[in-house]
Amino acid sequence: MMISKQMENALNKQISLEAYASYLYLAMAAWCDRKGLEGCKEFLLKQSDEERVHMLKIFHYISEVDGKAIAPEIKQPPEEFETVTAVFETLYKHEQEVTSAIHELVDLSYKEKDYTTLNFLQWYVEEQREEEALARSILDKINLIGDSPQSLYFIDLELQKISSGSGD
């Protein structure tokens, strides 16, 4: 099976978006590291790795369906953030952008009657629901306890629990 040129281009665009997410979360992890927020750093490093896996899944899929996968050019993410709240608001906003892009790919696969790609994308639809829910949950916790210097300790502990699989 070969995908259409339009689908190939759209999937390659998604590769770029996933790669940028990986770099963005890596930059956020570096910022958290500089602030002494070990739990936040570990959480964001894990998220960065996940985004790279998401990118590679699409990369391999394009090749499997006889398309041309392209290694993306990745723009430089921001290096500085005002607060931990700003970090996680940025993360949440980016996850919403990724969700929107996945939905556009699903729409395109319906329009093209490309049921193989539609089936492939179902994993991403579910993954994005989970990613957005997690980001929203983290923001809710930050908004509940605040991001004052004293509160940062508790935010950091909470994210350390989430990263190690013992949170939420």
N, C-alpha and C positions, 0 to 999 in steps of 0.2 A: 504494500500500500504506500502510496506517495501522497503527502499533504500538498495543499495548494500553496502557491507562492505567497498569497496573502496571509495564510495561516502560519507559514514558515516565518514571515517577517514579524507577525504579531507575537509568536513564541520567542523569537530572538529579542524582541523588545522586552518581553517578560524576563528573560535571562538577565538583561541589563538592570531591570528593577530589583530583582532578587540579589544580584551582585552588589548593587548600591546599598541595599538594606544590610547586607553582611558588613560592608565597609562602614556604614553609618553606625551600626551597633558596636563595631570595633572601636571607632572614634569615641563613642560614648563610654565604653569600658575604660579607655585610656584616661578620659576626663575623671571618671569615678576613682580610678587608681590614684591619680594625682591628689584627689580630695580625701584619700584614706578610706574609701568606701569599698571594702573588700567584697562584701556580699553583692553589692550592686555590680561591681566589676565582673565577678564570676557569673552572675546572671546574664549580663550583656555579652560576655564572651561565648556563653552557651548559645544565646540567641543568634549571635554572629555566625557560629558554626552551623546552626540549623538553616539559616538563610543560604549559606553556601551549598548545603545539601539540596535545598529546594532548587537552586540554580542548576546544579549538576543533573538533577532528575530531568529537567526540561531539556538541557543540553543533550543528554543521552537519548531522550525520546525523539527529538528532531532527527537524530542520526538513524534511529530504529525505523522511522517511517520515510527513509530515503530523502531527508531534507538536508539542508546545509546549516549546521549549528555554528554560530559565530561567537568567539570569545569577546565579551563586551568591553567597550571603553567605559571606564568608571570615573565619574566626576569626583572631585575631592569633597568629602563630607565636612561639616563644620567641626572644629576642634574644641571650641569653647561653648559652654552652656551657662546660663545664669544661675540655675538651681537644679536640684534633683527633680523637682516638679517639671521643669522645662525639658529635661532629658526624657522623662516618660510621657509627657504630652507630645513631644516630637516623635517618639516611638509609636504611640497610639495613632497619630495622624498618618505616619508612613504605613502602618498596617492597614489603615482604612484605604489608602491609595492602592496598595497591593490587592486588597479585596476587590476594589472597583475594577482594576485591570484584569483580575481573574474572571470576574463576571462578564467583562467585555469579550474575553476569549471564549467563554461558554456560549455567549450570544453568537459569536462568529461561527463556532462549531455547529450550532443549530442551523444557522443560515446556510452553511455549506453542506449540511447533512454529513458532517465528518464525525461519525459516531465513535470512532476509535479515539479521536482527540477528546471528544466529549467525555468519554469514559475515563480517560487519563486525568482530565481536569477535576473530576469529582473529588479526588483526594485533596486537591488544593482548596476546593470550596470548603470542605470540612476543616482543614488545617487553618484556614483564615478565620473561620468562626471561632476556633479555639484561641488563636493568636490575639484576636481583638478582645475576646472575653478576658484573657489573662492581662492584657495591657490595661483594660478598663478596671479590673480588680485591683491592680497595683496603684493606679491613680486614685481609686476610691480610698485605699488604705493611706496613701500619702495625704489626701485631702482630710481624712479623718484625724490623723495625728499631727499634720503640719510638716513643714520641712525646716523648722528651726534647728539650730545646731544640736540641741538635746534630742530632738525627734529623729535626726539623721541616724542615730545609733539604732533605733527601733526599725526604721525603714531598712537599714542595711541588714539587720538580723532577719527580717521578714523575707527579703530577697535571697538571702543565703539559704533559708529553709526551702524556698521555691526552687532554687537551683539544684539543691541536693535531693529534690523530690519529696520533701516532707512538709511542704506548705500547701495551703488551700485544701 
